[in-house]
Amino acid sequence: SKLLLPLKTRSMFALRRLATSPCFKSQINCILPRASAHLNSSLMSTQIIDSKKSLSANYDSHDGYFEKDRLPSGSNQKEFSYFLLSGGRFVYASFARLLLVQFVASMSASADVLAMAFAEIDLSGLSEGKGMTAMWRGKPVFIRRRTPEEIATEQSVPMHALRDEEGDDTRVVKPEYVVVIGICTHLGCVPLSNAGDYNGWLCPCHGSHYDLSGRIRKGPAPLNMDIPAYKFLDDKTILIG
């Protein structure tokens, strides 16, 4: 034992020097991360295998895709589900279409407004040199049947004599009849027929004189009287609007 004691002592000192050497520490530092990573991967693999086993046990599926909850291929429940979804979507689309149609219809003009949009005037009782007043959209419309002399007089007026230059032929559809909206273009008054210096219309408010073509000839009005959209349905009937 006396011979072995120094040997044990020397071995202990050698192991202590080896453990405290830098090379041994670096080797230990390299080995420990690898061993830790290997241990972690082994634990994760074990957990995945356990989870798959639990899914297979709970859902009767070896791959965990919930095959237990799927409808059988020959079941009528699938067809009924498709029918129910399609029917519901059809009802929703029909309801949306009905709302859209009602909204668009509410924006259109009502029947009484459409009735006022047009006015059919019978001119059979209007003799030469006479005039009449009709209503269209709440506005007075002057209609005058002119004599040949009156037509010739209006057609001979030079353009430089007019404030708002318009020829007589551009303001009538037929030379025999003149149709104008009976509102003064100054401040919106209604002129008097067969009055004024030109035997046409006279505004009593501020003295605007219009000729038998509805053109301003004298007074403060800046423009000629407006002409409504109209057409002849026959020789004695016109449609305004």
Steps between C-alpha positions, in 0.01 A plus 500: 500500500790729560603443142148563362436826691735713300349348181145596603618845599673548169187382314277745686737786425506397133122490477477838672745653255312348210166641620644847544677505164357733222488221240285280718258789569461577130423137422238489775341823362473343154355173623233647731296696233498198270380276776233755599375535141487123459304470823252774395440340160437167664246659735317677212483179298355321798238777547397490130460125508292526817275773347442292187412204709252709701341640178470152357341382820254792520400540131558155355748643251856390451599835347291731725269644229177459698365226280257403773306829453472475122167422335481166325524516123153355442315703764207728413611759753750645256237553230262655752772739620571612143129546433454704818798728427396556138141575599609749764726682255219516244267654759763757596564593135127535428451721804794721401362530145156598633652773718701633206195510269292681761779752561536577128121522460478749787739732313293504179231757434149432621201464269374856555843644425525297181154622399615861537808438285294514181210713387296435188340818363218516246538796263189443290310786667783753459436744214754725327617796707387341825690350789442267791671405824562140606664359815803272490693395812337781693611764248289703256563430133398764244382368164432748219366428153653770286365654184708506181568869555625438855725218377651725233555780753687277746712339230611839370644625832880554460730332751669823605161624628478213749654482847498120503562422133280217376331462166128437486543174309719354779228562762205328331422153367231632269503871409127522565531417871733644762528319834687662789514464879308799638756613759696824473875437493561803724347407837257222413175691462224390262468741203170619357396376156421729204673793669814706468660697220537191280150355546644194669540482879564763763632433851305733735764481773789688336384564144673234289357486146503176297407461134282227345799267491554535876821701454591784734484834317483757777535518879731344764455133408835360378380197301221382274217296649582129521360248256381165642569171330197419287394326182193480278303178527286616209408832340288610796660326800832558670673303778705709743774322694 
